[in-house]
């Protein structure tokens, strides 16, 4: 049994990742490890001009469910918690809970990831505290050993409702994560773009990672979503 990320990528692609990335994305029930990253986001940005005004209501609404980031900033302390657990439906799930320690009030951007063997054999990324937004992720290893993650279509799921989020208001996410051997830090760059209005928001920075045994630490209160979605 391997991690959900290794399974989704396949052995060949996973082996091309930098060794430090392989360890980070081996976090799971099989390894018994969790990972907590701490560092600094050099920049959190929103789109410019008219785009900034158009997306402001969506960013504010998303912020109430720990989706998106309604504020910008520079040199922002940052934490990411990757903790594996079995969800209410017996699926291995890994948290990607990112906390941005902005002045006045920290902001969270929550995601939980599961593997979908019955679908495309990809990772399904559920966003927010209630897993209302879902997107399939495409993971690939770059020639320099970094990891590239691209989102697919976004779907809104609640009760019997399962609809595609219109492209007019949706965004395509691209995440690049690498390891800088000179500094001993992971570097991450996130960029979300709407195909009609352009860049929406993103962030970039670096962090160090510490590992611990899941059985020793467990899943701390408040890390799991309030609601779990059965469809994957």
Secondary structure per residue as TSV (DSSP state, phi and psi in degrees):
chain	resnum	aa	ss	phi	psi
A	1	X	-	360.0	132.5
A	2	X	-	-120.6	177.1
A	3	X	-	-67.8	160.7
A	4	X	H	-64.4	-28.6
A	5	X	H	-74.9	-42.1
A	6	X	H	-62.4	-42.0
A	7	X	H	-62.4	-43.7
A	8	X	H	-67.4	-38.0
A	9	X	H	-80.9	-31.3
A	10	X	-	91.1	151.8
A	11	X	H	-60.0	-41.6
A	12	X	H	-63.3	-49.0
A	13	X	H	-67.5	-41.2
A	14	X	H	-62.2	-37.5
A	15	X	H	-66.6	-19.1
A	16	X	T	-82.8	-10.0
A	17	X	S	-70.5	153.8
A	18	X	-	-56.7	143.7
A	19	X	H	-52.8	-37.1
A	20	X	H	-68.7	-34.1
A	21	X	H	-70.7	-37.6
A	22	X	H	-59.4	-41.4
A	23	X	H	-66.9	-44.4
A	24	X	H	-60.3	-39.8
A	25	X	T	-94.8	12.1
A	26	X	T	-94.8	-2.2
A	27	X	-	-54.7	128.6
A	28	X	B	172.4	-177.0
A	29	X	T	-70.4	-29.8
A	30	X	T	-68.7	-44.1
A	31	X	T	-76.4	-25.3
A	32	X	T	73.8	12.7
A	33	X	E	-108.9	149.7
A	34	X	E	-117.5	163.8
A	35	X	E	-135.8	133.9
A	36	X	E	-123.1	122.0
A	37	X	E	-104.5	138.4
A	38	X	E	-132.9	132.5
A	39	X	E	-172.5	-144.6
A	40	X	E	-139.7	133.6
A	41	X	E	-89.2	115.9
A	42	X	E	-62.1	-33.2
A	43	X	E	-155.4	132.9
A	44	X	E	-117.0	122.2
A	45	X	E	-128.4	158.1
A	46	X	E	-118.8	163.4
A	47	X	-	-60.3	162.7
A	48	X	-	-95.1	162.2
A	49	X	H	56.6	-130.0
A	50	X	H	-62.2	-35.6
A	51	X	H	-58.5	-41.7
A	52	X	H	-57.8	-41.6
A	53	X	H	-73.3	-35.7
A	54	X	H	-67.6	-36.7
A	55	X	H	-89.5	-11.1
A	56	X	H	-55.1	-46.3
A	57	X	H	-61.9	-37.2
A	58	X	H	-69.5	-38.7
A	59	X	H	-65.7	-40.7
A	60	X	H	-65.0	-42.9
A	61	X	H	-66.1	-44.7
A	62	X	H	-62.1	-33.4
A	63	X	H	-63.5	-24.3
A	64	X	T	-72.8	-18.7
A	65	X	T	-117.9	22.3
A	66	X	T	57.2	41.7
A	67	X	-	-122.1	133.4
A	68	X	S	69.8	175.8
A	69	X	-	-128.6	110.4
A	70	X	S	-77.0	-4.0
A	71	X	-	-128.1	157.8
A	72	X	-	-109.2	172.1
A	73	X	E	175.7	169.8
A	74	X	E	-130.0	144.9
A	75	X	E	54.8	54.3
A	76	X	E	-97.2	121.4
A	77	X	E	-57.3	143.5
A	78	X	E	-142.9	142.0
A	79	X	E	-134.0	138.7
A	80	X	E	-128.0	131.1
A	81	X	E	-115.6	116.1
A	82	X	E	-111.5	101.1
A	83	X	-	-126.5	125.9
A	84	X	E	-88.4	149.1
A	85	X	E	-162.8	166.8
A	86	X	E	-91.3	127.5
A	87	X	-	-81.9	-175.0
A	88	X	T	-64.5	-16.2
A	89	X	T	-104.7	12.2
A	90	X	S	78.2	15.8
A	91	X	-	-96.7	139.2
A	92	X	E	-66.3	130.5
A	93	X	E	-130.6	142.5
A	94	X	E	-124.1	127.7
A	95	X	E	-78.3	143.6
A	96	X	-	-127.3	75.3
A	97	X	E	-98.1	113.5
A	98	X	E	-107.5	125.5
A	99	X	E	-114.1	124.1
A	100	X	E	-106.1	114.7
A	101	X	-	-86.2	71.2
A	102	X	-	-75.0	154.1
A	103	X	S	-56.2	136.7
A	104	X	S	89.4	-50.5
A	105	X	S	-154.6	123.0
A	106	X	-	-63.2	148.9
A	107	X	E	-120.7	138.2
A	108	X	E	-110.7	146.9
A	109	X	E	-126.8	103.5
A	110	X	-	-98.2	140.9
A	111	X	E	-146.0	146.8
A	112	X	E	-129.0	136.9
A	113	X	E	-119.9	135.1
A	114	X	E	-130.5	157.6
A	115	X	E	-92.6	139.3
A	116	X	E	-115.3	82.2
A	117	X	T	-68.2	-28.2
A	118	X	T	-77.2	-17.8
A	119	X	T	-96.6	-115.2
A	120	X	T	-94.6	1.1
A	121	X	S	73.3	32.8
A	122	X	E	-120.9	171.7
A	123	X	E	-79.1	134.8
A	124	X	E	-102.6	125.3
A	125	X	E	-103.1	113.3
A	126	X	E	-98.1	129.6
A	127	X	E	-103.2	143.0
A	128	X	T	88.4	177.7
A	129	X	T	-72.7	-19.4
A	130	X	T	-120.8	9.6
A	131	X	T	52.8	36.3
A	132	X	-	-77.2	-28.4
A	133	X	E	-107.6	131.0
A	134	X	E	-129.9	144.4
A	135	X	E	-146.9	137.4
A	136	X	E	-77.4	141.4
A	137	X	E	-110.8	141.2
A	138	X	E	-109.5	117.9
A	139	X	E	-107.9	134.8
A	140	X	E	-145.5	150.4
A	141	X	E	-92.7	131.3
A	142	X	-	-88.2	167.5
A	143	X	T	-63.8	-23.9
A	144	X	T	-92.1	8.0
A	145	X	S	88.1	2.4
A	146	X	-	-82.5	166.7
A	147	X	E	-109.8	131.0
A	148	X	E	-113.5	126.6
A	149	X	E	-121.0	126.5
A	150	X	E	-121.5	140.3
A	151	X	E	-86.7	152.1
A	152	X	E	-97.4	-153.5
A	153	X	E	-66.7	149.7
A	154	X	E	-97.6	140.7
A	155	X	E	-126.5	143.1
A	156	X	E	-100.5	126.6
A	157	X	E	-129.8	125.9
A	158	X	E	-158.9	118.1
A	159	X	T	57.3	-129.9
A	160	X	T	-77.9	-7.7
A	161	X	E	-81.1	130.5
A	162	X	E	-148.4	92.6
A	163	X	E	-126.1	152.9
A	164	X	E	-76.8	135.5
A	165	X	-	-73.1	126.0
A	166	X	-	-57.7	143.1
A	167	X	T	-61.4	-26.6
A	168	X	T	-61.3	-32.7
A	169	X	T	-114.1	0.1
A	170	X	-	-91.1	176.4
A	171	X	-	-145.8	143.0
A	172	X	E	-93.1	123.5
A	173	X	E	-98.6	140.9
A	174	X	E	-131.1	124.5
A	175	X	E	-119.6	128.2
A	176	X	E	-119.8	125.5
A	177	X	E	-126.9	133.8
A	178	X	E	-140.6	172.3
A	179	X	E	-122.2	126.8
A	180	X	E	-95.3	105.2
A	181	X	T	-66.8	-26.8
A	182	X	T	-66.5	-40.7
A	183	X	T	-101.2	-13.3
A	184	X	T	70.5	29.3
A	185	X	E	-126.3	148.7
A	186	X	E	-80.4	141.2
A	187	X	E	-115.0	138.1
A	188	X	E	-133.2	141.4
A	189	X	E	-137.6	123.2
A	190	X	E	-119.5	135.0
A	191	X	E	-142.3	126.2
A	192	X	E	-117.6	125.9
A	193	X	E	-128.3	135.0
A	194	X	E	-94.5	132.6
A	195	X	T	-69.3	-11.6
A	196	X	T	-100.2	-39.9
A	197	X	T	-110.4	-6.2
A	198	X	E	96.9	-156.6
A	199	X	E	-59.6	133.8
A	200	X	E	-101.9	-55.1
A	201	X	E	-164.8	169.6
A	202	X	E	-180.0	-179.8
A	203	X	E	-157.6	160.6
A	204	X	E	-154.0	145.9
A	205	X	E	175.6	-156.9
A	206	X	E	-147.1	161.9
A	207	X	E	-159.6	161.1
A	208	X	E	-103.4	159.9
A	209	X	E	-122.6	141.6
A	210	X	E	-126.0	142.7
A	211	X	E	-115.1	150.9
A	212	X	E	-148.9	163.4
A	213	X	E	-79.6	132.0
A	214	X	H	-61.5	-39.4
A	215	X	H	-66.5	-22.4
A	216	X	H	-85.1	-32.7
A	217	X	H	-105.4	-33.2
A	218	X	-	67.8	-165.7
A	219	X	-	-105.9	114.0
A	220	X	-	-66.0	152.6
A	221	X	T	-57.0	138.2
A	222	X	T	90.0	-4.1
A	223	X	-	-86.2	-38.1
A	224	X	S	-75.3	154.1
A	225	X	-	-67.6	157.8
A	226	X	S	-68.6	-38.4
A	227	X	S	-126.1	140.5
A	228	X	-	-114.9	135.3
A	229	X	-	-91.7	131.7
A	230	X	S	-74.0	-30.9
A	231	X	-	-79.3	136.6
A	232	X	-	-137.8	360.0
